[in-house]
Protein backbone atom coordinates (compact mmCIF):
# COMPACT_ATOMS: atom_id res chain seq x y z
CA UNK A 1 0.00 0.00 0.00
CA UNK A 2 1.28 3.43 -0.95
CA UNK A 3 2.34 5.59 1.97
CA UNK A 4 2.93 9.32 2.01
CA UNK A 5 4.11 10.71 5.34
CA UNK A 6 4.38 14.45 5.91
CA UNK A 7 6.46 16.25 8.50
CA UNK A 8 7.58 19.78 9.31
CA UNK A 9 4.31 21.49 10.14
CA UNK A 10 3.92 23.75 13.14
CA UNK A 11 3.20 27.25 14.31
CA UNK A 12 5.03 30.33 13.09
CA UNK A 13 4.60 34.09 13.19
CA UNK A 14 3.69 36.05 10.06
CA UNK A 15 6.75 36.55 7.90
CA UNK A 16 8.33 33.36 9.16
CA UNK A 17 9.34 30.21 7.32
CA UNK A 18 8.61 26.50 7.50
CA UNK A 19 9.78 23.55 5.46
CA UNK A 20 7.44 20.63 4.87
CA UNK A 21 8.73 17.25 3.82
CA UNK A 22 6.95 14.18 2.50
CA UNK A 23 8.51 10.76 2.17
CA UNK A 24 6.87 8.23 -0.10
CA UNK A 25 7.05 4.47 0.01
CA UNK A 26 5.75 1.59 -2.04
CA UNK A 27 5.56 3.63 -5.24
CA UNK A 28 7.80 4.18 -8.23
CA UNK A 29 8.53 7.67 -7.04
CA UNK A 30 10.45 8.93 -10.06
CA UNK A 31 7.49 8.63 -12.43
CA UNK A 32 4.99 10.30 -10.11
CA UNK A 33 3.79 13.85 -10.22
CA UNK A 34 4.15 15.03 -6.64
CA UNK A 35 2.54 17.97 -4.98
CA UNK A 36 1.14 19.77 -1.99
CA UNK A 37 -2.44 20.76 -1.37
CA UNK A 38 -3.95 22.53 1.61
CA UNK A 39 -7.31 22.84 3.28
CA UNK A 40 -8.27 25.64 5.61
CA UNK A 41 -11.23 25.34 8.00
CA UNK A 42 -14.50 25.73 6.14
CA UNK A 43 -12.80 25.80 2.74
CA UNK A 44 -12.21 23.33 -0.06
CA UNK A 45 -8.87 21.62 -0.53
CA UNK A 46 -6.76 23.66 -2.95
CA UNK A 47 -3.60 23.17 -4.95
CA UNK A 48 -0.46 24.74 -3.52
CA UNK A 49 2.26 23.41 -5.82
CA UNK A 50 3.12 20.43 -7.98
CA UNK A 51 6.33 19.08 -9.47
CA UNK A 52 6.37 16.70 -12.39
CA UNK A 53 8.56 13.69 -12.93
CA UNK A 54 10.82 15.83 -15.10
CA UNK A 55 11.03 18.61 -12.54
CA UNK A 56 8.54 21.07 -14.01
CA UNK A 57 6.73 23.04 -11.33
CA UNK A 58 3.36 24.70 -10.95
CA UNK A 59 2.25 27.04 -8.16
CA UNK A 60 -0.97 28.60 -6.99
CA UNK A 61 -0.93 32.34 -7.61
CA UNK A 62 -1.29 32.96 -3.88
CA UNK A 63 2.08 31.33 -3.10
CA UNK A 64 4.19 32.26 -6.14
CA UNK A 65 7.44 33.87 -5.12
CA UNK A 66 7.09 32.67 -1.52
CA UNK A 67 6.94 28.87 -1.73
CA UNK A 68 9.31 26.49 -3.49
CA UNK A 69 8.63 22.83 -4.21
CA UNK A 70 11.47 20.37 -4.80
CA UNK A 71 11.95 16.63 -5.06
CA UNK A 72 14.72 14.13 -4.46
CA UNK A 73 14.12 10.95 -6.44
CA UNK A 74 16.97 9.16 -4.67
CA UNK A 75 15.30 9.68 -1.30
CA UNK A 76 11.66 9.51 -2.45
CA UNK A 77 10.97 12.88 -0.91
CA UNK A 78 9.17 16.04 -1.93
CA UNK A 79 9.66 19.23 0.06
CA UNK A 80 7.85 22.53 0.27
CA UNK A 81 9.87 25.51 1.45
CA UNK A 82 7.49 28.20 2.66
CA UNK A 83 8.78 31.72 3.23
CA UNK A 84 7.08 34.99 4.09
CA UNK A 85 4.18 33.10 5.60
CA UNK A 86 0.86 34.87 6.05
CA UNK A 87 -2.08 34.12 8.33
CA UNK A 88 -4.07 33.05 5.27
CA UNK A 89 -1.55 30.24 4.73
CA UNK A 90 -2.94 28.55 7.84
CA UNK A 91 -4.26 25.14 6.82
CA UNK A 92 -3.69 21.43 6.90
CA UNK A 93 -1.14 20.65 4.18
CA UNK A 94 -1.39 17.36 2.31
CA UNK A 95 1.24 15.58 0.27
CA UNK A 96 -0.05 14.25 -3.05
CA UNK A 97 1.19 11.74 -5.58
CA UNK A 98 -0.33 11.09 -8.96
CA UNK A 99 0.30 8.92 -12.01
CA UNK A 100 -2.35 8.70 -14.71
CA UNK A 101 -5.62 7.84 -12.91
CA UNK A 102 -4.00 6.88 -9.61
CA UNK A 103 -3.96 9.51 -6.87
CA UNK A 104 -2.58 9.15 -3.36
CA UNK A 105 -2.70 11.40 -0.30
CA UNK A 106 -0.84 11.76 2.94
CA UNK A 107 -2.53 12.24 6.29
CA UNK A 108 -1.79 15.96 6.44
CA UNK A 109 0.25 18.26 8.63
CA UNK A 110 -1.02 21.42 10.32
CA UNK A 111 0.53 24.79 9.54
CA UNK A 112 -0.57 27.73 11.67
CA UNK A 113 0.55 31.29 10.99
CA UNK A 114 -0.39 33.62 13.79
CA UNK A 115 1.03 36.40 15.89
N, CA, C and O atoms as a Tinker XYZ file with bonds, in Angstrom:
   460  protein
     1  N      0.846000   -1.188000    0.000000    73     2
     2  CA     0.000000    0.000000    0.000000    64     1     3
     3  C      0.881000    1.237000    0.000000    63     2     4     5
     4  O      1.859000    1.324000    0.742000    81     3
     5  N      0.516000    2.192000   -0.847000    73     3     6
     6  CA     1.283000    3.427000   -0.950000    64     5     7
     7  C      1.195000    4.206000    0.363000    63     6     8     9
     8  O      0.131000    4.300000    0.975000    81     7
     9  N      2.325000    4.757000    0.780000    73     7    10
    10  CA     2.344000    5.593000    1.972000    64     9    11
    11  C      3.011000    6.915000    1.663000    63    10    12    13
    12  O      4.082000    6.965000    1.058000    81    11
    13  N      2.359000    7.987000    2.088000    73    11    14
    14  CA     2.928000    9.319000    2.013000    64    13    15
    15  C      2.885000    9.885000    3.419000    63    14    16    17
    16  O      1.811000    9.999000    4.009000    81    15
    17  N      4.036000   10.240000    3.960000    73    15    18
    18  CA     4.106000   10.707000    5.338000    64    17    19
    19  C      4.723000   12.098000    5.366000    63    18    20    21
    20  O      5.873000   12.299000    4.975000    81    19
    21  N      3.923000   13.057000    5.844000    73    19    22
    22  CA     4.382000   14.445000    5.907000    64    21    23
    23  C      5.010000   14.751000    7.267000    63    22    24    25
    24  O      4.709000   14.108000    8.272000    81    23
    25  N      5.873000   15.730000    7.264000    73    23    26
    26  CA     6.460000   16.246000    8.498000    64    25    27
    27  C      6.831000   17.710000    8.294000    63    26    28    29
    28  O      6.884000   18.194000    7.163000    81    27
    29  N      7.086000   18.410000    9.397000    73    27    30
    30  CA     7.578000   19.778000    9.308000    64    29    31
    31  C      6.556000   20.861000    9.583000    63    30    32    33
    32  O      6.899000   22.043000    9.593000    81    31
    33  N      5.309000   20.482000    9.807000    73    31    34
    34  CA     4.312000   21.487000   10.140000    64    33    35
    35  C      4.549000   22.082000   11.518000    63    34    36    37
    36  O      5.396000   21.612000   12.278000    81    35
    37  N      3.792000   23.116000   11.824000    73    35    38
    38  CA     3.919000   23.746000   13.139000    64    37    39
    39  C      3.325000   25.130000   13.140000    63    38    40    41
    40  O      2.562000   25.501000   12.249000    81    39
    41  N      3.690000   25.892000   14.159000    73    39    42
    42  CA     3.199000   27.251000   14.308000    64    41    43
    43  C      4.334000   28.242000   14.075000    63    42    44    45
    44  O      5.466000   28.020000   14.503000    81    43
    45  N      4.020000   29.320000   13.401000    73    43    46
    46  CA     5.031000   30.335000   13.092000    64    45    47
    47  C      4.349000   31.690000   13.025000    63    46    48    49
    48  O      3.154000   31.786000   12.745000    81    47
    49  N      5.129000   32.739000   13.287000    73    47    50
    50  CA     4.599000   34.088000   13.191000    64    49    51
    51  C      4.563000   34.540000   11.737000    63    50    52    53
    52  O      5.306000   34.018000   10.905000    81    51
    53  N      3.712000   35.496000   11.430000    73    51    54
    54  CA     3.693000   36.051000   10.065000    64    53    55
    55  C      5.082000   36.528000    9.655000    63    54    56    57
    56  O      5.810000   37.147000   10.431000    81    55
    57  N      5.420000   36.218000    8.409000    73    55    58
    58  CA     6.746000   36.548000    7.905000    64    57    59
    59  C      7.768000   35.464000    8.109000    63    58    60    61
    60  O      8.872000   35.538000    7.569000    81    59
    61  N      7.418000   34.454000    8.883000    73    59    62
    62  CA     8.335000   33.363000    9.158000    64    61    63
    63  C      8.378000   32.323000    8.059000    63    62    64    65
    64  O      7.731000   32.466000    7.021000    81    63
    65  N      9.149000   31.271000    8.299000    73    63    66
    66  CA     9.344000   30.208000    7.320000    64    65    67
    67  C      9.126000   28.841000    7.953000    63    66    68    69
    68  O      9.340000   28.650000    9.150000    81    67
    69  N      8.702000   27.911000    7.135000    73    67    70
    70  CA     8.612000   26.498000    7.495000    64    69    71
    71  C      8.990000   25.681000    6.277000    63    70    72    73
    72  O      8.848000   26.127000    5.139000    81    71
    73  N      9.474000   24.476000    6.537000    73    71    74
    74  CA     9.775000   23.546000    5.462000    64    73    75
    75  C      9.025000   22.243000    5.725000    63    74    76    77
    76  O      9.231000   21.586000    6.745000    81    75
    77  N      8.163000   21.888000    4.797000    73    75    78
    78  CA     7.442000   20.628000    4.872000    64    77    79
    79  C      8.177000   19.583000    4.060000    63    78    80    81
    80  O      8.779000   19.879000    3.028000    81    79
    81  N      8.117000   18.355000    4.547000    73    79    82
    82  CA     8.729000   17.255000    3.816000    64    81    83
    83  C      7.754000   16.087000    3.761000    63    82    84    85
    84  O      6.981000   15.860000    4.692000    81    83
    85  N      7.803000   15.360000    2.670000    73    83    86
    86  CA     6.955000   14.183000    2.496000    64    85    87
    87  C      7.830000   13.051000    1.964000    63    86    88    89
    88  O      8.529000   13.201000    0.962000    81    87
    89  N      7.775000   11.930000    2.651000    73    87    90
    90  CA     8.509000   10.758000    2.173000    64    89    91
    91  C      7.501000    9.727000    1.695000    63    90    92    93
    92  O      6.517000    9.430000    2.373000    81    91
    93  N      7.768000    9.193000    0.523000    73    91    94
    94  CA     6.866000    8.234000   -0.101000    64    93    95
    95  C      7.468000    6.838000   -0.070000    63    94    96    97
    96  O      8.684000    6.663000   -0.160000    81    95
    97  N      6.597000    5.856000    0.058000    73    95    98
    98  CA     7.053000    4.469000    0.015000    64    97    99
    99  C      6.055000    3.640000   -0.763000    63    98   100   101
   100  O      4.877000    3.978000   -0.878000    81    99
   101  N      6.564000    2.551000   -1.287000    73    99   102
   102  CA     5.752000    1.585000   -2.041000    64   101   103
   103  C      5.177000    2.183000   -3.321000    63   102   104   105
   104  O      4.088000    1.806000   -3.755000    81   103
   105  N      5.908000    3.109000   -3.919000    73   103   106
   106  CA     5.555000    3.634000   -5.237000    64   105   107
   107  C      6.829000    3.801000   -6.050000    63   106   108   109
   108  O      7.927000    3.878000   -5.498000    81   107
   109  N      6.671000    3.854000   -7.354000    73   107   110
   110  CA     7.802000    4.176000   -8.226000    64   109   111
   111  C      7.877000    5.692000   -8.268000    63   110   112   113
   112  O      7.307000    6.338000   -9.147000    81   111
   113  N      8.585000    6.239000   -7.307000    73   111   114
   114  CA     8.532000    7.672000   -7.039000    64   113   115
   115  C      8.907000    8.510000   -8.256000    63   114   116   117
   116  O      8.285000    9.542000   -8.509000    81   115
   117  N      9.897000    8.087000   -8.998000    73   115   118
   118  CA    10.452000    8.933000  -10.059000    64   117   119
   119  C      9.461000    9.229000  -11.173000    63   118   120   121
   120  O      9.624000   10.220000  -11.883000    81   119
   121  N      8.445000    8.403000  -11.344000    73   119   122
   122  CA     7.491000    8.631000  -12.429000    64   121   123
   123  C      6.274000    9.416000  -11.966000    63   122   124   125
   124  O      5.431000    9.798000  -12.776000    81   123
   125  N      6.183000    9.656000  -10.659000    73   123   126
   126  CA     4.992000   10.299000  -10.107000    64   125   127
   127  C      5.069000   11.812000  -10.219000    63   126   128   129
   128  O      6.134000   12.410000  -10.067000    81   127
   129  N      3.918000   12.419000  -10.487000    73   127   130
   130  CA     3.790000   13.848000  -10.222000    64   129   131
   131  C      3.520000   13.993000   -8.728000    63   130   132   133
   132  O      2.614000   13.359000   -8.187000    81   131
   133  N      4.297000   14.818000   -8.081000    73   131   134
   134  CA     4.154000   15.027000   -6.642000    64   133   135
   135  C      3.654000   16.443000   -6.383000    63   134   136   137
   136  O      3.850000   17.340000   -7.203000    81   135
   137  N      3.015000   16.633000   -5.249000    73   135   138
   138  CA     2.537000   17.974000   -4.976000    64   137   139
   139  C      2.095000   18.171000   -3.541000    63   138   140   141
   140  O      2.116000   17.255000   -2.719000    81   139
   141  N      1.702000   19.380000   -3.278000    73   139   142
   142  CA     1.143000   19.766000   -1.989000    64   141   143
   143  C     -0.181000   20.482000   -2.205000    63   142   144   145
   144  O     -0.301000   21.363000   -3.057000    81   143
   145  N     -1.162000   20.087000   -1.421000    73   143   146
   146  CA    -2.442000   20.761000   -1.367000    64   145   147
   147  C     -2.654000   21.227000    0.064000    63   146   148   149
   148  O     -1.948000   20.800000    0.978000    81   147
   149  N     -3.624000   22.101000    0.249000    73   147   150
   150  CA    -3.949000   22.529000    1.608000    64   149   151
   151  C     -5.451000   22.730000    1.751000    63   150   152   153
   152  O     -6.168000   22.964000    0.778000    81   151
   153  N     -5.897000   22.629000    2.985000    73   151   154
   154  CA    -7.310000   22.838000    3.279000    64   153   155
   155  C     -7.440000   23.614000    4.575000    63   154   156   157
   156  O     -7.040000   23.153000    5.645000    81   155
   157  N     -8.008000   24.801000    4.452000    73   155   158
   158  CA    -8.268000   25.638000    5.614000    64   157   159
   159  C     -9.658000   25.323000    6.158000    63   158   160   161
   160  O    -10.503000   24.813000    5.423000    81   159
   161  N     -9.907000   25.615000    7.425000    73   159   162
   162  CA   -11.230000   25.337000    8.003000    64   161   163
   163  C    -12.346000   25.995000    7.198000    63   162   164   165
   164  O    -12.288000   27.187000    6.895000    81   163
   165  N    -13.351000   25.212000    6.858000    73   163   166
   166  CA   -14.497000   25.735000    6.137000    64   165   167
   167  C    -14.272000   25.978000    4.660000    63   166   168   169
   168  O    -15.142000   26.521000    3.978000    81   167
   169  N    -13.100000   25.577000    4.153000    73   167   170
   170  CA   -12.799000   25.801000    2.741000    64   169   171
   171  C    -12.488000   24.483000    2.048000    63   170   172   173
   172  O    -12.213000   23.471000    2.692000    81   171
   173  N    -12.538000   24.519000    0.725000    73   171   174
   174  CA   -12.207000   23.332000   -0.063000    64   173   175
   175  C    -10.691000   23.150000   -0.120000    63   174   176   177
   176  O     -9.923000   24.101000    0.027000    81   175
   177  N    -10.288000   21.906000   -0.337000    73   175   178
   178  CA    -8.869000   21.625000   -0.525000    64   177   179
   179  C     -8.411000   22.293000   -1.817000    63   178   180   181
   180  O     -9.103000   22.231000   -2.833000    81   179
   181  N     -7.242000   22.934000   -1.773000    73   179   182
   182  CA    -6.761000   23.657000   -2.946000    64   181   183
   183  C     -5.306000   23.304000   -3.236000    63   182   184   185
   184  O     -4.531000   22.948000   -2.349000    81   183
   185  N     -4.974000   23.419000   -4.510000    73   183   186
   186  CA    -3.600000   23.175000   -4.951000    64   185   187
   187  C     -2.673000   24.235000   -4.395000    63   186   188   189
   188  O     -3.002000   25.421000   -4.403000    81   187
   189  N     -1.511000   23.812000   -3.911000    73   187   190
   190  CA    -0.458000   24.743000   -3.523000    64   189   191
   191  C      0.640000   24.723000   -4.576000    63   190   192   193
   192  O      1.002000   25.762000   -5.128000    81   191
   193  N      1.167000   23.534000   -4.850000    73   191   194
   194  CA     2.257000   23.409000   -5.816000    64   193   195
   195  C      2.380000   21.963000   -6.256000    63   194   196   197
   196  O      2.073000   21.044000   -5.496000    81   195
   197  N      2.829000   21.764000   -7.485000    73   195   198
   198  CA     3.124000   20.426000   -7.980000    64   197   199
   199  C      4.486000   20.428000   -8.671000    63   198   200   201
   200  O      4.977000   21.466000   -9.115000    81   199
   201  N      5.073000   19.255000   -8.749000    73   199   202
   202  CA     6.330000   19.083000   -9.465000    64   201   203
   203  C      6.237000   17.783000  -10.234000    63   202   204   205
   204  O      5.954000   16.728000   -9.666000    81   203
   205  N      6.478000   17.869000  -11.535000    73   203   206
   206  CA     6.372000   16.702000  -12.387000    64   205   207
   207  C      7.583000   15.790000  -12.296000    63   206   208   209
   208  O      8.581000   16.107000  -11.648000    81   207
   209  N      7.468000   14.650000  -12.961000    73   207   210
   210  CA     8.562000   13.686000  -12.933000    64   209   211
   211  C      9.831000   14.261000  -13.554000    63   210   212   213
   212  O     10.939000   13.858000  -13.200000    81   211
   213  N      9.667000   15.196000  -14.471000    73   211   214
   214  CA    10.821000   15.828000  -15.101000    64   213   215
   215  C     11.306000   17.081000  -14.401000    63   214   216   217
   216  O     12.283000   17.700000  -14.823000    81   215
   217  N     10.614000   17.458000  -13.319000    73   215   218
   218  CA    11.032000   18.613000  -12.544000    64   217   219
   219  C     10.263000   19.893000  -12.822000    63   218   220   221
   220  O     10.527000   20.915000  -12.188000    81   219
   221  N      9.323000   19.863000  -13.748000    73   219   222
   222  CA     8.539000   21.072000  -14.015000    64   221   223
   223  C      7.639000   21.372000  -12.816000    63   222   224   225
   224  O      7.099000   20.460000  -12.189000    81   223
   225  N      7.487000   22.645000  -12.511000    73   223   226
   226  CA     6.733000   23.044000  -11.326000    64   225   227
   227  C      5.528000   23.909000  -11.691000    63   226   228   229
   228  O      5.489000   24.546000  -12.743000    81   227
   229  N      4.560000   23.908000  -10.796000    73   227   230
   230  CA     3.357000   24.701000  -10.946000    64   229   231
   231  C      2.953000   25.186000   -9.561000    63   230   232   233
   232  O      2.961000   24.413000   -8.603000    81   231
   233  N      2.598000   26.465000   -9.454000    73   231   234
   234  CA     2.248000   27.044000   -8.158000    64   233   235
   235  C      0.901000   27.757000   -8.224000    63   234   236   237
   236  O      0.519000   28.303000   -9.259000    81   235
   237  N      0.203000   27.741000   -7.116000    73   235   238
   238  CA    -0.966000   28.598000   -6.990000    64   237   239
   239  C     -0.505000   30.053000   -6.985000    63   238   240   241
   240  O      0.573000   30.364000   -6.478000    81   239
   241  N     -1.312000   30.932000   -7.544000    73   239   242
   242  CA    -0.931000   32.344000   -7.608000    64   241   243
   243  C     -0.659000   32.910000   -6.221000    63   242   244   245
   244  O      0.197000   33.779000   -6.053000    81   243
   245  N     -1.389000   32.415000   -5.235000    73   243   246
   246  CA    -1.291000   32.959000   -3.880000    64   245   247
   247  C      0.052000   32.659000   -3.213000    63   246   248   249
   248  O      0.397000   33.295000   -2.218000    81   247
   249  N      0.818000   31.695000   -3.750000    73   247   250
   250  CA     2.084000   31.334000   -3.105000    64   249   251
   251  C      3.293000   31.593000   -3.999000    63   250   252   253
   252  O      4.429000   31.413000   -3.562000    81   251
   253  N      3.068000   32.007000   -5.230000    73   251   254
   254  CA     4.191000   32.260000   -6.140000    64   253   255
   255  C      5.156000   33.285000   -5.548000    63   254   256   257
   256  O      4.746000   34.321000   -5.025000    81   255
   257  N      6.428000   32.971000   -5.643000    73   255   258
   258  CA     7.444000   33.871000   -5.119000    64   257   259
   259  C      7.728000   33.688000   -3.645000    63   258   260   261
   260  O      8.691000   34.249000   -3.122000    81   259
   261  N      6.895000   32.902000   -2.962000    73   259   262
   262  CA     7.093000   32.670000   -1.524000    64   261   263
   263  C      7.394000   31.198000   -1.222000    63   262   264   265
   264  O      8.176000   30.896000   -0.320000    81   263
   265  N      6.787000   30.304000   -1.958000    73   263   266
   266  CA     6.940000   28.874000   -1.726000    64   265   267
   267  C      7.768000   28.251000   -2.854000    63   266   268   269
   268  O      7.711000   28.692000   -4.001000    81   267
   269  N      8.535000   27.222000   -2.505000    73   267   270
   270  CA     9.313000   26.493000   -3.490000    64   269   271
   271  C      9.156000   24.998000   -3.253000    63   270   272   273
   272  O      9.389000   24.509000   -2.147000    81   271
   273  N      8.759000   24.275000   -4.297000    73   271   274
   274  CA     8.634000   22.826000   -4.212000    64   273   275
   275  C      9.861000   22.192000   -4.852000    63   274   276   277
   276  O     10.381000   22.681000   -5.855000    81   275
   277  N     10.313000   21.091000   -4.252000    73   275   278
   278  CA    11.466000   20.375000   -4.802000    64   277   279
   279  C     11.301000   18.888000   -4.517000    63   278   280   281
   280  O     10.527000   18.496000   -3.644000    81   279
   281  N     12.028000   18.073000   -5.254000    73   279   282
   282  CA    11.951000   16.630000   -5.056000    64   281   283
   283  C     13.336000   16.025000   -5.120000    63   282   284   285
   284  O     14.240000   16.553000   -5.767000    81   283
   285  N     13.483000   14.893000   -4.428000    73   283   286
   286  CA    14.720000   14.127000   -4.460000    64   285   287
   287  C     14.337000   12.696000   -4.773000    63   286   288   289
   288  O     13.861000   11.970000   -3.900000    81   287
   289  N     14.543000   12.286000   -6.022000    73   287   290
   290  CA    14.118000   10.949000   -6.443000    64   289   291
   291  C     14.949000    9.848000   -5.782000    63   290   292   293
   292  O     14.489000    8.710000   -5.685000    81   291
   293  N     16.135000   10.158000   -5.335000    73   291   294
   294  CA    16.965000    9.156000   -4.669000    64   293   295
   295  C     16.448000    8.848000   -3.268000    63   294   296   297
   296  O     16.626000    7.744000   -2.753000    81   295
   297  N     15.803000    9.846000   -2.662000    73   295   298
   298  CA    15.305000    9.682000   -1.295000    64   297   299
   299  C     13.788000    9.519000   -1.229000    63   298   300   301
   300  O     13.223000    9.334000   -0.151000    81   299
   301  N     13.132000    9.588000   -2.394000    73   299   302
   302  CA    11.659000    9.506000   -2.449000    64   301   303
   303  C     10.997000   10.588000   -1.602000    63   302   304   305
   304  O     10.031000   10.330000   -0.884000    81   303
   305  N     11.531000   11.793000   -1.696000    73   303   306
   306  CA    10.972000   12.878000   -0.905000    64   305   307
   307  C     10.567000   14.064000   -1.782000    63   306   308   309
   308  O     11.155000   14.305000   -2.836000    81   307
   309  N      9.572000   14.782000   -1.331000    73   307   310
   310  CA     9.174000   16.044000   -1.930000    64   309   311
   311  C      9.031000   17.052000   -0.797000    63   310   312   313
   312  O      8.373000   16.781000    0.208000    81   311
   313  N      9.641000   18.196000   -0.963000    73   311   314
   314  CA     9.659000   19.228000    0.063000    64   313   315
   315  C      8.931000   20.476000   -0.407000    63   314   316   317
   316  O      8.802000   20.731000   -1.604000    81   315
   317  N      8.463000   21.241000    0.561000    73   315   318
   318  CA     7.846000   22.532000    0.266000    64   317   319
   319  C      8.462000   23.554000    1.215000    63   318   320   321
   320  O      8.184000   23.548000    2.414000    81   319
   321  N      9.295000   24.426000    0.670000    73   319   322
   322  CA     9.872000   25.513000    1.449000    64   321   323
   323  C      8.907000   26.691000    1.406000    63   322   324   325
   324  O      8.563000   27.184000    0.332000    81   323
   325  N      8.479000   27.133000    2.571000    73   323   326
   326  CA     7.485000   28.197000    2.665000    64   325   327
   327  C      8.104000   29.387000    3.386000    63   326   328   329
   328  O      8.460000   29.302000    4.562000    81   327
   329  N      8.226000   30.487000    2.671000    73   327   330
   330  CA     8.782000   31.715000    3.226000    64   329   331
   331  C      7.720000   32.807000    3.248000    63   330   332   333
   332  O      6.684000   32.703000    2.590000    81   331
   333  N      7.995000   33.845000    4.009000    73   331   334
   334  CA     7.079000   34.993000    4.095000    64   333   335
   335  C      5.650000   34.544000    4.351000    63   334   336   337
   336  O      4.717000   34.981000    3.678000    81   335
   337  N      5.495000   33.679000    5.319000    73   335   338
   338  CA     4.183000   33.104000    5.596000    64   337   339
   339  C      3.203000   34.159000    6.092000    63   338   340   341
   340  O      3.566000   35.107000    6.788000    81   339
   341  N      1.953000   33.956000    5.709000    73   339   342
   342  CA     0.860000   34.868000    6.046000    64   341   343
   343  C     -0.206000   34.110000    6.838000    63   342   344   345
   344  O     -0.291000   32.885000    6.743000    81   343
   345  N     -1.001000   34.812000    7.602000    73   343   346
   346  CA    -2.079000   34.121000    8.335000    64   345   347
   347  C     -2.988000   33.312000    7.412000    63   346   348   349
   348  O     -3.499000   32.265000    7.810000    81   347
   349  N     -3.190000   33.782000    6.206000    73   347   350
   350  CA    -4.065000   33.054000    5.272000    64   349   351
   351  C     -3.429000   31.772000    4.741000    63   350   352   353
   352  O     -4.084000   31.017000    4.021000    81   351
   353  N     -2.176000   31.513000    5.079000    73   351   354
   354  CA    -1.546000   30.238000    4.735000    64   353   355
   355  C     -1.884000   29.151000    5.752000    63   354   356   357
   356  O     -1.538000   27.986000    5.557000    81   355
   357  N     -2.548000   29.526000    6.819000    73   355   358
   358  CA    -2.940000   28.554000    7.840000    64   357   359
   359  C     -3.874000   27.507000    7.248000    63   358   360   361
   360  O     -4.910000   27.836000    6.670000    81   359
   361  N     -3.493000   26.242000    7.402000    73   359   362
   362  CA    -4.264000   25.141000    6.817000    64   361   363
   363  C     -3.615000   23.816000    7.192000    63   362   364   365
   364  O     -2.513000   23.780000    7.739000    81   363
   365  N     -4.304000   22.750000    6.892000    73   363   366
   366  CA    -3.688000   21.427000    6.896000    64   365   367
   367  C     -3.105000   21.205000    5.496000    63   366   368   369
   368  O     -3.803000   21.356000    4.493000    81   367
   369  N     -1.842000   20.853000    5.443000    73   367   370
   370  CA    -1.143000   20.652000    4.175000    64   369   371
   371  C     -1.010000   19.146000    3.911000    63   370   372   373
   372  O     -0.592000   18.377000    4.776000    81   371
   373  N     -1.377000   18.761000    2.698000    73   371   374
   374  CA    -1.387000   17.356000    2.310000    64   373   375
   375  C     -0.400000   17.100000    1.189000    63   374   376   377
   376  O     -0.348000   17.840000    0.207000    81   375
   377  N      0.374000   16.052000    1.346000    73   375   378
   378  CA     1.240000   15.578000    0.275000    64   377   379
   379  C      0.397000   14.766000   -0.708000    63   378   380   381
   380  O     -0.551000   14.088000   -0.313000    81   379
   381  N      0.747000   14.841000   -1.970000    73   379   382
   382  CA    -0.054000   14.255000   -3.045000    64   381   383
   383  C      0.873000   13.600000   -4.057000    63   382   384   385
   384  O      1.929000   14.133000   -4.396000    81   383
   385  N      0.454000   12.432000   -4.532000    73   383   386
   386  CA     1.194000   11.738000   -5.579000    64   385   387
   387  C      0.208000   11.282000   -6.639000    63   386   388   389
   388  O     -0.886000   10.812000   -6.324000    81   387
   389  N      0.597000   11.422000   -7.879000    73   387   390
   390  CA    -0.325000   11.089000   -8.964000    64   389   391
   391  C      0.432000   10.483000  -10.141000    63   390   392   393
   392  O      1.534000   10.912000  -10.483000    81   391
   393  N     -0.186000    9.478000  -10.748000    73   391   394
   394  CA     0.303000    8.923000  -12.014000    64   393   395
   395  C     -0.893000    8.402000  -12.779000    63   394   396   397
   396  O     -1.555000    7.458000  -12.347000    81   395
   397  N     -1.165000    9.010000  -13.902000    73   395   398
   398  CA    -2.353000    8.698000  -14.705000    64   397   399
   399  C     -3.588000    8.802000  -13.821000    63   398   400   401
   400  O     -3.835000    9.877000  -13.274000    81   399
   401  N     -4.369000    7.757000  -13.655000    73   399   402
   402  CA    -5.621000    7.843000  -12.908000    64   401   403
   403  C     -5.455000    7.535000  -11.430000    63   402   404   405
   404  O     -6.429000    7.567000  -10.678000    81   403
   405  N     -4.247000    7.241000  -11.009000    73   403   406
   406  CA    -4.004000    6.875000   -9.612000    64   405   407
   407  C     -3.565000    8.089000   -8.811000    63   406   408   409
   408  O     -2.584000    8.746000   -9.159000    81   407
   409  N     -4.286000    8.387000   -7.743000    73   407   410
   410  CA    -3.956000    9.508000   -6.866000    64   409   411
   411  C     -3.813000    9.019000   -5.439000    63   410   412   413
   412  O     -4.577000    8.167000   -4.984000    81   411
   413  N     -2.832000    9.561000   -4.735000    73   411   414
   414  CA    -2.580000    9.150000   -3.362000    64   413   415
   415  C     -2.370000   10.395000   -2.489000    63   414   416   417
   416  O     -1.868000   11.423000   -2.943000    81   415
   417  N     -2.775000   10.262000   -1.217000    73   415   418
   418  CA    -2.701000   11.399000   -0.301000    64   417   419
   419  C     -2.034000   10.989000    1.007000    63   418   420   421
   420  O     -2.153000    9.849000    1.455000    81   419
   421  N     -1.339000   11.938000    1.600000    73   419   422
   422  CA    -0.838000   11.761000    2.944000    64   421   423
   423  C     -1.915000   12.106000    3.959000    63   422   424   425
   424  O     -3.042000   12.450000    3.602000    81   423
   425  N     -1.547000   12.007000    5.230000    73   423   426
   426  CA    -2.529000   12.237000    6.290000    64   425   427
   427  C     -2.653000   13.706000    6.664000    63   426   428   429
   428  O     -3.590000   14.089000    7.365000    81   427
   429  N     -1.726000   14.525000    6.208000    73   427   430
   430  CA    -1.794000   15.962000    6.443000    64   429   431
   431  C     -0.960000   16.410000    7.624000    63   430   432   433
   432  O     -0.744000   15.666000    8.581000    81   431
   433  N     -0.496000   17.651000    7.534000    73   431   434
   434  CA     0.246000   18.259000    8.634000    64   433   435
   435  C     -0.236000   19.699000    8.798000    63   434   436   437
   436  O     -0.418000   20.417000    7.815000    81   435
   437  N     -0.440000   20.110000   10.039000    73   435   438
   438  CA    -1.016000   21.422000   10.316000    64   437   439
   439  C      0.049000   22.506000   10.244000    63   438   440   441
   440  O      1.142000   22.370000   10.794000    81   439
   441  N     -0.295000   23.581000    9.555000    73   439   442
   442  CA     0.530000   24.788000    9.536000    64   441   443
   443  C     -0.327000   25.931000   10.053000    63   442   444   445
   444  O     -1.406000   26.193000    9.522000    81   443
   445  N      0.147000   26.610000   11.085000    73   443   446
   446  CA    -0.573000   27.727000   11.672000    64   445   447
   447  C      0.318000   28.956000   11.656000    63   446   448   449
   448  O      1.435000   28.937000   12.172000    81   447
   449  N     -0.191000   30.027000   11.057000    73   447   450
   450  CA     0.552000   31.286000   10.986000    64   449   451
   451  C     -0.236000   32.314000   11.782000    63   450   452   453
   452  O     -1.331000   32.720000   11.391000    81   451
   453  N      0.335000   32.725000   12.897000    73   451   454
   454  CA    -0.394000   33.623000   13.791000    64   453   455
   455  C      0.588000   34.380000   14.659000    63   454   456   457
   456  O      1.649000   33.873000   15.022000    81   455
   457  N      0.209000   35.612000   14.983000    73   455   458
   458  CA     1.027000   36.403000   15.892000    64   457   459
   459  C      0.535000   36.247000   17.333000    63   458   460
   460  O      1.104000   36.843000   18.247000    81   459
